[in-house]
Amino acid sequence: MSPVLLNSHPLPARSASVLPRAPTRTLIRTVPVSVSPAVSAPPHAPTQAELLDFVRRTAADADLIASLPLDPEGRTWVRLEGPGGSEAWLIGWPPGTGTGWHDHAESVGAFLTASGELKENSLTARLPTDGWKTLELTEGIDRERRLSAGKGRSFGRHHVHEVLNESADEHAVSVHAYYPPLPQIRRYSRSGQILRLEQVERPEDWQ
């Protein structure tokens, strides 16, 4: 099933509307992740499976996970050295925080919960890449996953989802990796089956 395009007209490179999100604390450092010689970074562009393997091995590094400072007021993150030129992050999620609906443009990716539990809501349909502001989604394209510690997933290009920590009292920590490094993130608002593009972010907005 495919989304139904309601309105189609050119978008500016950046929308003036910004989705409200939880406050964020950024930790400005890059953390190298040691990889044993048997699983050294591939010389080619990493696949979804290789990214998932990387986030799984990284999440198993208890010292690294414990090193992430957690803030009750907002998400925290530290950039990691991903395999094969990928972009990777260690992210802390206070109770009740989430990303809002978004995608990762042309990047493939993977993420895995290292501690706590995260919920992912996603769409199974691939959206048009350009030229629209509002879509009406058909029924039956929503998926929900609950990812407890040690569970994760990979995804392809233009994967639209939101990630939430619905716990009332427990932080979650997760590891994420994307290839190629994120060229942009498109953020959406959603009301029922209506999805609206609200903002296009580029690397300078989050790095």
C-alpha positions as CSV (number, residue, x, y, z in Angstrom):
1,M,0.0,0.0,0.0
2,S,1.2,3.5,-0.8
3,P,0.7,6.9,0.8
4,V,-1.8,9.2,-0.9
5,L,-0.4,12.6,-1.9
6,L,-2.8,15.4,-0.9
7,N,-0.9,18.6,-1.5
8,S,2.2,18.9,-3.7
9,H,4.2,22.0,-4.1
10,P,7.9,22.9,-3.9
11,L,9.4,23.2,-0.5
12,P,12.0,25.7,0.7
13,A,15.4,24.1,1.6
14,R,14.4,24.7,5.3
15,S,10.9,25.1,6.8
16,A,10.3,27.8,9.3
17,S,8.2,25.5,11.4
18,V,10.0,23.5,14.1
19,L,8.6,20.5,15.9
20,P,8.6,20.7,19.7
21,R,11.0,18.3,21.1
22,A,12.5,17.4,24.5
23,P,15.5,19.5,25.5
24,T,18.8,17.9,24.6
25,R,22.3,18.0,26.1
26,T,25.1,17.3,23.6
27,L,28.4,16.0,24.8
28,I,31.0,17.2,22.4
29,R,33.5,14.4,22.0
30,T,34.1,11.5,19.8
31,V,34.6,8.1,21.4
32,P,36.6,5.4,19.6
33,V,35.0,2.0,19.9
34,S,37.6,-0.9,19.9
35,V,36.9,-3.6,17.4
36,S,38.7,-6.9,17.5
37,P,40.8,-7.9,14.4
38,A,38.3,-10.7,13.6
39,V,35.5,-8.1,13.0
40,S,37.5,-5.1,11.8
41,A,35.7,-2.3,9.9
42,P,35.0,-3.4,6.3
43,P,36.8,-1.6,3.5
44,H,33.5,-1.2,1.6
45,A,30.3,0.7,2.4
46,P,28.8,-1.1,5.5
47,T,25.6,-2.9,4.9
48,Q,22.6,-2.9,7.2
49,A,23.7,-6.2,8.7
50,E,27.1,-4.8,9.4
51,L,25.7,-1.7,11.1
52,L,23.4,-3.9,13.2
53,D,26.4,-6.1,14.2
54,F,28.3,-2.9,15.2
55,V,25.6,-1.5,17.4
56,R,25.1,-4.9,19.0
57,R,28.8,-5.3,19.9
58,T,29.0,-1.6,21.0
59,A,25.9,-2.0,23.2
60,A,27.6,-5.0,24.9
61,D,30.5,-2.7,26.1
62,A,29.3,-2.1,29.7
63,D,32.0,0.4,30.5
64,L,31.1,2.5,27.4
65,I,27.4,2.4,28.2
66,A,28.0,3.4,31.8
67,S,30.2,6.3,30.7
68,L,27.3,8.2,29.1
69,P,26.2,11.0,31.5
70,L,22.4,10.9,31.9
71,D,20.3,14.0,32.3
72,P,16.7,13.9,33.7
73,E,15.8,17.0,31.7
74,G,16.6,15.8,28.2
75,R,18.4,13.4,25.9
76,T,22.2,13.2,25.9
77,W,24.5,11.9,23.2
78,V,28.1,11.1,22.3
79,R,29.4,10.6,18.8
80,L,31.2,7.3,18.2
81,E,33.5,6.1,15.5
82,G,31.4,3.8,13.3
83,P,32.6,1.2,10.9
84,G,33.5,1.9,7.3
85,G,33.0,5.7,7.5
86,S,29.5,5.4,9.1
87,E,28.1,7.9,11.6
88,A,27.4,6.4,15.0
89,W,25.9,7.7,18.3
90,L,25.4,6.7,21.9
91,I,22.1,8.2,23.1
92,G,20.6,8.5,26.6
93,W,16.8,8.8,26.9
94,P,15.2,10.1,30.1
95,P,11.7,8.8,31.0
96,G,9.0,10.1,28.7
97,T,11.2,11.4,25.9
98,G,11.2,10.7,22.2
99,T,12.3,11.8,18.8
100,G,9.0,12.7,17.0
101,W,8.4,11.4,13.5
102,H,11.4,11.7,11.2
103,D,13.5,9.9,8.5
104,H,17.2,9.7,7.6
105,A,17.0,10.6,3.9
106,E,19.3,8.4,1.8
107,S,21.1,6.7,4.8
108,V,20.6,3.1,5.9
109,G,20.9,2.5,9.6
110,A,20.6,0.3,12.6
111,F,20.0,0.9,16.3
112,L,19.8,-1.3,19.4
113,T,18.8,-0.7,23.0
114,A,21.6,-1.1,25.5
115,S,19.6,-0.6,28.6
116,G,16.0,0.1,29.5
117,E,13.4,-0.3,26.8
118,L,12.5,1.8,23.7
119,K,9.4,1.7,21.5
120,E,9.6,2.3,17.8
121,N,6.6,3.3,15.7
122,S,7.3,3.1,12.0
123,L,5.7,3.2,8.6
124,T,6.0,0.3,6.1
125,A,5.5,2.5,3.1
126,R,8.3,4.5,1.4
127,L,7.3,8.1,1.1
128,P,7.9,10.4,-1.9
129,T,11.3,12.1,-1.4
130,D,10.4,15.6,-2.6
131,G,7.7,18.0,-3.7
132,W,5.1,17.5,-0.9
133,K,4.1,19.0,2.4
134,T,1.1,16.9,3.4
135,L,0.3,13.2,2.9
136,E,-2.7,11.1,3.8
137,L,-1.5,7.6,4.9
138,T,-3.4,4.5,4.0
139,E,-4.5,2.1,6.7
140,G,-2.4,-0.8,7.7
141,I,1.1,0.7,7.2
142,D,1.8,1.4,10.9
143,R,4.2,-1.0,12.8
144,E,5.1,-1.0,16.5
145,R,8.2,-2.6,18.0
146,R,9.2,-2.8,21.7
147,L,13.0,-3.1,22.0
148,S,14.2,-4.1,25.4
149,A,17.9,-4.3,26.3
150,G,19.8,-6.3,23.7
151,K,17.1,-5.9,21.0
152,G,17.5,-3.7,17.9
153,R,16.8,-3.5,14.2
154,S,18.2,-2.2,10.9
155,F,16.4,-0.2,8.3
156,G,16.7,1.0,4.7
157,R,16.6,4.5,3.1
158,H,13.8,6.9,3.8
159,H,12.7,4.9,6.8
160,V,10.0,7.0,8.7
161,H,9.7,6.3,12.4
162,E,9.6,7.7,15.9
163,V,11.5,6.3,18.9
164,L,10.2,6.7,22.5
165,N,11.1,5.9,26.0
166,E,7.7,5.4,27.6
167,S,9.0,4.4,31.0
168,A,7.8,6.5,33.9
169,D,11.0,6.2,35.9
170,E,13.8,4.5,33.9
171,H,16.4,5.9,31.5
172,A,17.1,4.0,28.3
173,V,20.4,4.0,26.5
174,S,20.8,3.0,22.8
175,V,23.5,2.8,20.1
176,H,22.8,4.0,16.5
177,A,24.7,3.9,13.2
178,Y,24.0,5.3,9.8
179,Y,25.7,5.1,6.4
180,P,26.3,7.3,4.6
181,P,26.7,9.9,7.4
182,L,23.4,11.6,7.7
183,P,22.9,14.2,4.9
184,Q,19.7,15.4,6.4
185,I,16.8,14.5,8.7
186,R,13.2,15.3,7.7
187,R,10.9,15.9,10.7
188,Y,7.1,15.4,10.6
189,S,4.0,16.1,12.6
190,R,1.2,13.6,12.5
191,S,-2.5,13.8,13.3
192,G,-4.3,10.5,12.7
193,Q,-3.4,9.4,9.1
194,I,-2.3,12.9,8.1
195,L,1.5,13.4,8.0
196,R,3.0,16.8,7.5
197,L,6.6,17.8,6.7
198,E,7.6,20.4,9.3
199,Q,11.4,20.8,9.0
200,V,14.5,19.7,7.2
201,E,17.6,19.5,9.4
202,R,21.2,19.2,8.1
203,P,24.4,18.1,9.9
204,E,25.2,21.6,11.1
205,D,22.0,21.6,13.1
206,W,22.9,18.7,15.4
207,Q,26.7,18.5,15.3
